[in-house]
Amino acid sequence: MEEELELFDYMATFELTKEYALQLDQEDLIASFRNRFLFPQKQGNPKTYFLGNSLGLQPVSARLAMAKVLQQWADNGVESFFHGNDPWLNFHGLLVKKLSEIAGAKSTELSIMNQLSVNIHLMLVSFYNPVGKRKKILIESKAFPSDQYAVDSFIKLLGLDPQDILIEVKPIGENQVVQDEDVVAAIQQHADEIALVFIGGINYYTGHVFDMKLISDEAHKIGALVGFDLAHAIGNIELNLHDWGVDFACWCSYKYLNAGPGAVGSVFVHERHHLDTSLKRLTGWWGYKKEDRFLMEDTFVPEPDATGWQLSTPSIFLYACLKASLSIFEEAGWKNILAKQNKMKGWLKFLIDDITSLEEAHIKCLTPDSRGCQVSLFFQDNGKLVYDQLTEAGFMVDWREPGVIRLAPVPLYNTYEEVWSFYEALKSILTSSSFKP
Ligand SMILES: *Cc1c(COP(=O)(O)O)cnc(C)c1O
């Protein structure tokens, strides 16, 4: 494992040369894991893929993992659940073992099931309990739209009016970032009205990493529950969900976890809630106490851990894809991945700083100096033109109206040299004589 430095310690040692990028790649302990992924190509060369925040790349091993499930199905039919080298009933246990380090959770606190927006609804059933005056939900404004729709429709389902229930913390200042202090201030201001605090751990638009421990502590101090949507955080930054005391969390597995389009999602439910019979929940047979599940009794008895929230027979195909990816995380070592993530973010920020300091560039970095792969660049004008030229040059990045390019170099498969080439390309576009902002 590499010694982990703070972002700024790294940035102080960097040099603004391509040779330095190559040296960083030379010293990279997990550089070889790039070969475990398949890259979109342009004229026989891999494109520079900085979209791991959107859809992580396909592990080479995913195809074999899927083929294995097909073969088990062919060979043994339904008996594949119980027999053979890798019975499907053991699959969930294998996955949570691998995922628990990444989530900072006990394996009993994880349930791998459904997809993210569905799981948000299931978690709201259990953890949003409006009583008397305490009925508000605190969220960040400009949360990912699906989260907004889910919360909104859930409130209406209960016969309540979202206008009365939602407290939206808005960004103050021009960087469009909802600040931790403002979340804390809103929690304190509405101390006796908030039932639930529900925030995205990393804002998808700005890349800001919320201080989840702080927010969790503050929510609990006023007697509210707290949940996080970790779509942009899982597999990206260090999480300690158990120790932070978070009540619940949920995420998808197709962004930094590379488990493929529509991959199976997960929830975290803190163990303090596992045996709480006062919690409401929607139930299905797959959450039934394991030993007795196949007795097919009438009254529901949940498995006494997070898997008690499961509803349906899991998709073994989706489990197989997730397992292929989590095995790579395990092999590379989560601590090594985090160390490279931090260093690569430092490298990207170091190079971006050089560009934003150019008078003529008219761009601004929205992302605060925190961990996480993503950087969001705001272009005052002609952002779409810059995006088109970057795309033309083989860079796969993301465009958001009205003027934001998001990019996320990922430690498992991107290189320091790729970050350098992006810097060179962007600088050359912005300073070329034909480009007039
Ligand atoms: C990606 C993302 C989603 C997507 O939800 P799905 O149900 O997986 O389609 C939802 N919320 C956030 C914050 C996201 O980043």
The ligand as an SDF file (V2000), in Angstrom:
LIG
                    3D

 15 15  0  0  0  0  0  0  0  0999 V2000
  -27.2020    7.5130  -11.3330 C   0  0  0  0  0  0  0  0  0  0  0  0
  -28.1240    7.9730  -10.2820 C   0  0  0  0  0  0  0  0  0  0  0  0
  -29.4360    7.4890  -10.1750 C   0  0  0  0  0  0  0  0  0  0  0  0
  -29.9870    6.5190  -11.1750 C   0  0  0  0  0  0  0  0  0  0  0  0
  -30.9880    5.7130  -10.6380 O   0  0  0  0  0  0  0  0  0  0  0  0
  -31.3600    4.3020  -11.2910 P   0  0  0  0  0  0  0  0  0  0  0  0
  -32.5580    3.8800  -10.5450 O   0  0  0  0  0  0  0  0  0  0  0  0
  -30.1800    3.4120  -11.1220 O   0  0  0  0  0  0  0  0  0  0  0  0
  -31.6270    4.5460  -12.7410 O   0  0  0  0  0  0  0  0  0  0  0  0
  -30.2220    7.9410   -9.1320 C   0  0  0  0  0  0  0  0  0  0  0  0
  -29.7470    8.8350   -8.2260 N   0  0  0  0  0  0  0  0  0  0  0  0
  -28.4880    9.3210   -8.2930 C   0  0  0  0  0  0  0  0  0  0  0  0
  -27.9910   10.2950   -7.2830 C   0  0  0  0  0  0  0  0  0  0  0  0
  -27.6530    8.9270   -9.3360 C   0  0  0  0  0  0  0  0  0  0  0  0
  -26.4180    9.4260   -9.4270 O   0  0  0  0  0  0  0  0  0  0  0  0
  1  2  1  0
  2  3  1  0
  2 14  2  0
  3  4  1  0
  3 10  2  0
  4  5  1  0
  5  6  1  0
  6  7  2  0
  6  8  1  0
  6  9  1  0
 10 11  1  0
 11 12  2  0
 12 13  1  0
 12 14  1  0
 14 15  1  0
M  END
$$$$
